[in-house]
Amino acid sequence: MPARAPVLAVPGRGLVAGPVDPLAGLFRSVAPLVLDLGCGNGLFLAGLAAGKPGWNCLGIEKKEYRVRQARRRAGDLANARVLHGGALAVLSSLPLRSVSRIYLLFGDPWPKRRHAVRRLVQEEFVTLLHSRLEAGGIFFFATDSEEYLAWTREKVSASGWRIKEWAVPMTWPATEFEQRFASAGLNIWRFQASR
Ligand SMILES: C[S@@+](CC[C@H](N)C(=O)[O-])C[C@H]1O[C@@H](n2cnc3c(N)ncnc32)[C@H](O)[C@@H]1O
């Protein structure tokens, strides 16, 4: 069976089916591309874009109401955009080696063992990380679930990435869920991986 072309909702262009360059015309200038997968309400995305005007920051979010929230929060920042779509479809539609950093922050952990297949991090996802990150690119991961941490670290390190753990918050804007978990006193685990 032929692979299904990704379908993306691109602002101003409605629904488009691949193969397309989902970023064509999205950003005003050419700059390192940074992805926030499952960007939620855009708190992190907007903070990152405001602090890093030299980066193009793209949020990807599957829930429409969250996309609306994130777009509102990004306001008129020229270097922040939000695509409505699934992270796998968007990642696979991007050119090879085109992304500088990929953040997956507090992705749904699906804690029940029988639901683990629903986690975003699977072998297919790790293969996409490999192919879409440029040389020297970095994948950042944070979670409140020790199990999802172990799952992700195992899958990412199995493909030969260097992992660096972070016990303390990195110097990045907190996400909505990070704030919630931190104020509930929950542990938060973070790592970054690069090749
Ligand atoms: C637990 S929330 C975390 C949101 C945000 N990163 C934060 O830390 O505040 C997970 C978000 O990922 C989105 N999401 C889950 N799976 C996704 C996928 N495959 N593609 C895009 N977004 C996804 C959900 O809709 C939700 O908004």
PDBQT file of the ligand as one rigid body, heavy atoms in Angstrom, charges set to zero:
ROOT
HETATM    1  C1  LIG A 201       0.629  17.175  28.181  1.00  0.00    +0.000 C 
HETATM    2  S1  LIG A 201       0.428  18.387  26.940  1.00  0.00    +0.000 S 
HETATM    3  C2  LIG A 201       1.948  19.343  27.051  1.00  0.00    +0.000 C 
HETATM    4  C3  LIG A 201       1.837  20.664  26.336  1.00  0.00    +0.000 C 
HETATM    5  C4  LIG A 201       3.107  21.533  26.411  1.00  0.00    +0.000 C 
HETATM    6  N1  LIG A 201       4.237  20.920  25.723  1.00  0.00    +0.000 N 
HETATM    7  C5  LIG A 201       3.475  21.829  27.838  1.00  0.00    +0.000 C 
HETATM    8  O1  LIG A 201       4.484  21.291  28.318  1.00  0.00    +0.000 OA
HETATM    9  O2  LIG A 201       2.756  22.610  28.472  1.00  0.00    +0.000 OA
HETATM   10  C6  LIG A 201       0.730  17.454  25.449  1.00  0.00    +0.000 C 
HETATM   11  C7  LIG A 201       0.308  18.202  24.200  1.00  0.00    +0.000 C 
HETATM   12  O3  LIG A 201       0.746  17.470  23.073  1.00  0.00    +0.000 OA
HETATM   13  C8  LIG A 201      -0.296  17.444  22.104  1.00  0.00    +0.000 C 
HETATM   14  N2  LIG A 201      -0.052  16.246  21.289  1.00  0.00    +0.000 N 
HETATM   15  C9  LIG A 201      -0.099  14.953  21.698  1.00  0.00    +0.000 A 
HETATM   16  N3  LIG A 201       0.264  14.140  20.704  1.00  0.00    +0.000 NA
HETATM   17  C10 LIG A 201       0.537  14.924  19.636  1.00  0.00    +0.000 A 
HETATM   18  C11 LIG A 201       0.948  14.653  18.306  1.00  0.00    +0.000 A 
HETATM   19  N4  LIG A 201       1.143  13.416  17.879  1.00  0.00    +0.000 N 
HETATM   20  N5  LIG A 201       1.137  15.693  17.479  1.00  0.00    +0.000 NA
HETATM   21  C12 LIG A 201       0.930  16.975  17.909  1.00  0.00    +0.000 A 
HETATM   22  N6  LIG A 201       0.534  17.280  19.150  1.00  0.00    +0.000 NA
HETATM   23  C13 LIG A 201       0.336  16.274  20.005  1.00  0.00    +0.000 A 
HETATM   24  C14 LIG A 201      -1.562  17.384  22.937  1.00  0.00    +0.000 C 
HETATM   25  O4  LIG A 201      -2.695  17.810  22.213  1.00  0.00    +0.000 OA
HETATM   26  C15 LIG A 201      -1.204  18.336  24.073  1.00  0.00    +0.000 C 
HETATM   27  O5  LIG A 201      -1.523  19.675  23.765  1.00  0.00    +0.000 OA
ENDROOT
TORSDOF 0
